[in-house]
Amino acid sequence: KLLTEKGAAKKMLRFLLLVNKQGQTRLSQYYSHVPVEERVTTEADIVRKCLARNEELCSFMEYKNYKVVYRKYASLYFIIAIDNSDNELSVLEFIHTAVETFDRYFESVVSVRRVQSIIISWFTLQCELDIMFNVNKAHMILDEMVVNGNIVETNRSRVLAPVAVMDKAATIK
Protein backbone atom coordinates (compact mmCIF):
# COMPACT_ATOMS: atom_id res chain seq x y z
CA LYS A 1 0.00 0.00 0.00
CA LEU A 2 1.43 3.37 -0.97
CA LEU A 3 1.43 6.10 1.65
CA THR A 4 1.59 9.88 1.37
CA GLU A 5 3.95 12.03 3.43
CA LYS A 6 1.26 12.32 6.13
CA GLY A 7 0.86 8.54 6.35
CA ALA A 8 -2.53 8.38 4.59
CA ALA A 9 -3.14 5.78 1.88
CA LYS A 10 -2.32 7.10 -1.61
CA LYS A 11 -5.23 7.03 -4.03
CA MET A 12 -4.57 5.72 -7.49
CA LEU A 13 -7.63 7.18 -9.24
CA ARG A 14 -8.57 10.82 -8.71
CA PHE A 15 -11.70 10.81 -10.83
CA LEU A 16 -13.43 8.94 -13.63
CA LEU A 17 -15.57 10.45 -16.38
CA LEU A 18 -17.73 8.91 -19.08
CA VAL A 19 -18.28 11.46 -21.82
CA ASN A 20 -20.00 11.25 -25.20
CA LYS A 21 -18.61 12.53 -28.52
CA GLN A 22 -20.41 15.85 -28.04
CA GLY A 23 -18.56 16.45 -24.77
CA GLN A 24 -21.52 15.80 -22.47
CA THR A 25 -20.61 14.07 -19.22
CA ARG A 26 -22.78 10.99 -18.73
CA LEU A 27 -21.18 9.74 -15.52
CA SER A 28 -18.62 11.19 -13.15
CA GLN A 29 -17.11 9.68 -10.04
CA TYR A 30 -14.64 11.60 -7.85
CA TYR A 31 -12.46 9.83 -5.31
CA SER A 32 -11.22 12.93 -3.50
CA HIS A 33 -12.91 16.21 -2.69
CA VAL A 34 -12.87 18.76 -5.49
CA PRO A 35 -15.01 21.93 -5.25
CA VAL A 36 -17.85 22.04 -7.78
CA GLU A 37 -16.48 25.11 -9.58
CA GLU A 38 -13.13 23.38 -10.05
CA ARG A 39 -14.84 20.18 -11.22
CA VAL A 40 -16.71 22.05 -13.92
CA THR A 41 -13.64 23.82 -15.29
CA THR A 42 -11.40 20.73 -14.99
CA GLU A 43 -13.94 18.49 -16.72
CA ALA A 44 -14.48 21.02 -19.51
CA ASP A 45 -10.74 21.42 -20.13
CA ILE A 46 -9.96 17.71 -20.03
CA VAL A 47 -12.93 16.74 -22.21
CA ARG A 48 -12.12 19.42 -24.76
CA LYS A 49 -8.50 18.23 -24.94
CA CYS A 50 -9.43 14.55 -25.22
CA LEU A 51 -11.99 15.18 -27.96
CA ALA A 52 -9.54 17.35 -29.92
CA ARG A 53 -6.69 14.82 -29.84
CA ASN A 54 -5.86 12.86 -32.97
CA GLU A 55 -6.58 9.13 -32.70
CA GLU A 56 -2.97 8.40 -33.69
CA LEU A 57 -1.69 9.99 -30.47
CA CYS A 58 -1.27 7.96 -27.30
CA SER A 59 -4.07 7.82 -24.75
CA PHE A 60 -2.13 9.66 -22.03
CA MET A 61 -1.66 13.35 -21.41
CA GLU A 62 -0.66 15.57 -18.54
CA TYR A 63 -3.08 18.09 -17.14
CA LYS A 64 -2.04 20.32 -14.24
CA ASN A 65 -1.05 17.94 -11.43
CA TYR A 66 -2.78 14.91 -12.98
CA LYS A 67 -1.97 12.39 -15.63
CA VAL A 68 -5.07 11.76 -17.76
CA VAL A 69 -5.64 8.33 -19.31
CA TYR A 70 -8.52 7.93 -21.72
CA ARG A 71 -9.91 5.49 -24.21
CA LYS A 72 -12.76 5.75 -26.68
CA TYR A 73 -15.28 2.94 -26.97
CA ALA A 74 -17.99 3.50 -29.59
CA SER A 75 -19.61 6.81 -28.69
CA LEU A 76 -18.17 7.11 -25.16
CA TYR A 77 -14.84 8.29 -23.85
CA PHE A 78 -13.68 6.73 -20.59
CA ILE A 79 -11.42 9.31 -18.92
CA ILE A 80 -9.50 8.71 -15.71
CA ALA A 81 -7.20 11.13 -13.87
CA ILE A 82 -4.34 9.66 -11.85
CA ASP A 83 -1.24 10.97 -10.09
CA ASN A 84 1.82 11.62 -12.24
CA SER A 85 3.67 8.72 -10.62
CA ASP A 86 1.00 6.09 -11.35
CA ASN A 87 1.13 3.52 -14.16
CA GLU A 88 -0.85 4.53 -17.26
CA LEU A 89 -0.93 1.04 -18.74
CA SER A 90 -2.57 -0.43 -15.65
CA VAL A 91 -5.25 2.26 -15.90
CA LEU A 92 -5.84 1.45 -19.58
CA GLU A 93 -6.26 -2.19 -18.55
CA PHE A 94 -8.71 -1.12 -15.84
CA ILE A 95 -10.71 0.91 -18.38
CA HIS A 96 -10.93 -2.12 -20.64
CA THR A 97 -12.02 -4.32 -17.72
CA ALA A 98 -14.67 -1.76 -16.73
CA VAL A 99 -15.97 -1.65 -20.32
CA GLU A 100 -16.17 -5.45 -20.46
CA THR A 101 -18.00 -5.47 -17.12
CA PHE A 102 -20.48 -2.84 -18.29
CA ASP A 103 -20.87 -4.77 -21.54
CA ARG A 104 -21.63 -8.01 -19.71
CA TYR A 105 -24.19 -6.36 -17.41
CA PHE A 106 -25.97 -4.23 -19.99
CA GLU A 107 -25.85 -6.98 -22.62
CA SER A 108 -27.99 -9.09 -20.30
CA VAL A 109 -30.36 -6.16 -19.94
CA VAL A 110 -30.41 -5.48 -23.68
CA SER A 111 -30.88 -9.14 -24.65
CA VAL A 112 -34.27 -9.00 -22.99
CA ARG A 113 -35.25 -6.11 -25.26
CA ARG A 114 -35.53 -7.15 -28.88
CA VAL A 115 -35.87 -4.53 -31.58
CA GLN A 116 -37.13 -6.09 -34.81
CA SER A 117 -35.72 -9.46 -33.60
CA ILE A 118 -32.17 -8.04 -33.47
CA ILE A 119 -30.31 -7.87 -30.19
CA ILE A 120 -28.67 -4.46 -30.00
CA SER A 121 -25.10 -4.57 -28.78
CA TRP A 122 -24.48 -2.27 -25.84
CA PHE A 123 -21.39 -0.62 -27.29
CA THR A 124 -22.88 0.19 -30.67
CA LEU A 125 -26.25 1.91 -30.20
CA GLN A 126 -27.34 1.56 -26.59
CA CYS A 127 -24.26 2.31 -24.49
CA GLU A 128 -24.98 5.96 -23.81
CA LEU A 129 -28.69 5.38 -23.22
CA ASP A 130 -28.01 2.49 -20.85
CA ILE A 131 -25.68 4.69 -18.80
CA MET A 132 -28.18 7.57 -18.77
CA PHE A 133 -31.17 5.44 -17.77
CA ASN A 134 -29.26 3.15 -15.38
CA VAL A 135 -26.74 5.56 -13.88
CA ASN A 136 -27.31 4.05 -10.43
CA LYS A 137 -26.33 0.59 -11.75
CA ALA A 138 -23.27 2.06 -13.48
CA HIS A 139 -22.20 3.71 -10.21
CA MET A 140 -22.84 0.47 -8.34
CA ILE A 141 -20.62 -1.45 -10.76
CA LEU A 142 -17.86 1.16 -10.39
CA ASP A 143 -18.25 1.12 -6.60
CA GLU A 144 -17.66 -2.64 -6.63
CA MET A 145 -14.47 -2.14 -8.65
CA VAL A 146 -13.01 0.98 -7.02
CA VAL A 147 -13.05 1.90 -3.34
CA ASN A 148 -11.67 5.24 -2.19
CA GLY A 149 -9.71 5.67 -5.43
CA ASN A 150 -8.09 2.23 -5.27
CA ILE A 151 -8.90 -0.56 -7.70
CA VAL A 152 -9.99 -3.44 -5.48
CA GLU A 153 -11.76 -5.88 -7.83
CA THR A 154 -11.38 -6.69 -11.52
CA ASN A 155 -13.13 -10.06 -11.67
CA ARG A 156 -16.33 -9.42 -13.65
CA SER A 157 -18.29 -12.20 -11.96
CA ARG A 158 -17.48 -10.89 -8.49
CA VAL A 159 -18.26 -7.32 -9.51
CA LEU A 160 -21.63 -8.22 -11.02
CA ALA A 161 -22.80 -10.62 -8.28
CA PRO A 162 -24.10 -7.88 -5.91
CA VAL A 163 -25.75 -6.08 -8.83
CA ALA A 164 -27.51 -9.32 -9.82
CA VAL A 165 -28.72 -9.74 -6.23
CA MET A 166 -30.12 -6.20 -6.29
CA ASP A 167 -31.81 -6.83 -9.64
CA LYS A 168 -33.33 -10.07 -8.34
CA ALA A 169 -34.57 -8.36 -5.18
CA ALA A 170 -36.12 -5.59 -7.28
CA THR A 171 -38.14 -8.10 -9.32
CA ILE A 172 -39.57 -9.92 -6.28
CA LYS A 173 -42.97 -8.51 -5.39
C-alpha positions in Angstrom: 0.0 0.0 0.0 1.4 3.4 -1.0 1.4 6.1 1.6 1.6 9.9 1.4 3.9 12.0 3.4 1.3 12.3 6.1 0.9 8.5 6.3 -2.5 8.4 4.6 -3.1 5.8 1.9 -2.3 7.1 -1.6 -5.2 7.0 -4.0 -4.6 5.7 -7.5 -7.6 7.2 -9.2 -8.6 10.8 -8.7 -11.7 10.8 -10.8 -13.4 8.9 -13.6 -15.6 10.4 -16.4 -17.7 8.9 -19.1 -18.3 11.5 -21.8 -20.0 11.3 -25.2 -18.6 12.5 -28.5 -20.4 15.8 -28.0 -18.6 16.4 -24.8 -21.5 15.8 -22.5 -20.6 14.1 -19.2 -22.8 11.0 -18.7 -21.2 9.7 -15.5 -18.6 11.2 -13.2 -17.1 9.7 -10.0 -14.6 11.6 -7.9 -12.5 9.8 -5.3 -11.2 12.9 -3.5 -12.9 16.2 -2.7 -12.9 18.8 -5.5 -15.0 21.9 -5.3 -17.9 22.0 -7.8 -16.5 25.1 -9.6 -13.1 23.4 -10.0 -14.8 20.2 -11.2 -16.7 22.1 -13.9 -13.6 23.8 -15.3 -11.4 20.7 -15.0 -13.9 18.5 -16.7 -14.5 21.0 -19.5 -10.7 21.4 -20.1 -10.0 17.7 -20.0 -12.9 16.7 -22.2 -12.1 19.4 -24.8 -8.5 18.2 -24.9 -9.4 14.5 -25.2 -12.0 15.2 -28.0 -9.5 17.3 -29.9 -6.7 14.8 -29.8 -5.9 12.9 -33.0 -6.6 9.1 -32.7 -3.0 8.4 -33.7 -1.7 10.0 -30.5 -1.3 8.0 -27.3 -4.1 7.8 -24.7 -2.1 9.7 -22.0 -1.7 13.4 -21.4 -0.7 15.6 -18.5 -3.1 18.1 -17.1 -2.0 20.3 -14.2 -1.0 17.9 -11.4 -2.8 14.9 -13.0 -2.0 12.4 -15.6 -5.1 11.8 -17.8 -5.6 8.3 -19.3 -8.5 7.9 -21.7 -9.9 5.5 -24.2 -12.8 5.8 -26.7 -15.3 2.9 -27.0 -18.0 3.5 -29.6 -19.6 6.8 -28.7 -18.2 7.1 -25.2 -14.8 8.3 -23.9 -13.7 6.7 -20.6 -11.4 9.3 -18.9 -9.5 8.7 -15.7 -7.2 11.1 -13.9 -4.3 9.7 -11.8 -1.2 11.0 -10.1 1.8 11.6 -12.2 3.7 8.7 -10.6 1.0 6.1 -11.4 1.1 3.5 -14.2 -0.9 4.5 -17.3 -0.9 1.0 -18.7 -2.6 -0.4 -15.7 -5.3 2.3 -15.9 -5.8 1.4 -19.6 -6.3 -2.2 -18.6 -8.7 -1.1 -15.8 -10.7 0.9 -18.4 -10.9 -2.1 -20.6 -12.0 -4.3 -17.7 -14.7 -1.8 -16.7 -16.0 -1.6 -20.3 -16.2 -5.5 -20.5 -18.0 -5.5 -17.1 -20.5 -2.8 -18.3 -20.9 -4.8 -21.5 -21.6 -8.0 -19.7 -24.2 -6.4 -17.4 -26.0 -4.2 -20.0 -25.8 -7.0 -22.6 -28.0 -9.1 -20.3 -30.4 -6.2 -19.9 -30.4 -5.5 -23.7 -30.9 -9.1 -24.6 -34.3 -9.0 -23.0 -35.2 -6.1 -25.3 -35.5 -7.2 -28.9 -35.9 -4.5 -31.6 -37.1 -6.1 -34.8 -35.7 -9.5 -33.6 -32.2 -8.0 -33.5 -30.3 -7.9 -30.2 -28.7 -4.5 -30.0 -25.1 -4.6 -28.8 -24.5 -2.3 -25.8 -21.4 -0.6 -27.3 -22.9 0.2 -30.7 -26.2 1.9 -30.2 -27.3 1.6 -26.6 -24.3 2.3 -24.5 -25.0 6.0 -23.8 -28.7 5.4 -23.2 -28.0 2.5 -20.9 -25.7 4.7 -18.8 -28.2 7.6 -18.8 -31.2 5.4 -17.8 -29.3 3.1 -15.4 -26.7 5.6 -13.9 -27.3 4.1 -10.4 -26.3 0.6 -11.7 -23.3 2.1 -13.5 -22.2 3.7 -10.2 -22.8 0.5 -8.3 -20.6 -1.5 -10.8 -17.9 1.2 -10.4 -18.2 1.1 -6.6 -17.7 -2.6 -6.6 -14.5 -2.1 -8.6 -13.0 1.0 -7.0 -13.0 1.9 -3.3 -11.7 5.2 -2.2 -9.7 5.7 -5.4 -8.1 2.2 -5.3 -8.9 -0.6 -7.7 -10.0 -3.4 -5.5 -11.8 -5.9 -7.8 -11.4 -6.7 -11.5 -13.1 -10.1 -11.7 -16.3 -9.4 -13.7 -18.3 -12.2 -12.0 -17.5 -10.9 -8.5 -18.3 -7.3 -9.5 -21.6 -8.2 -11.0 -22.8 -10.6 -8.3 -24.1 -7.9 -5.9 -25.7 -6.1 -8.8 -27.5 -9.3 -9.8 -28.7 -9.7 -6.2 -30.1 -6.2 -6.3 -31.8 -6.8 -9.6 -33.3 -10.1 -8.3 -34.6 -8.4 -5.2 -36.1 -5.6 -7.3 -38.1 -8.1 -9.3 -39.6 -9.9 -6.3 -43.0 -8.5 -5.4 
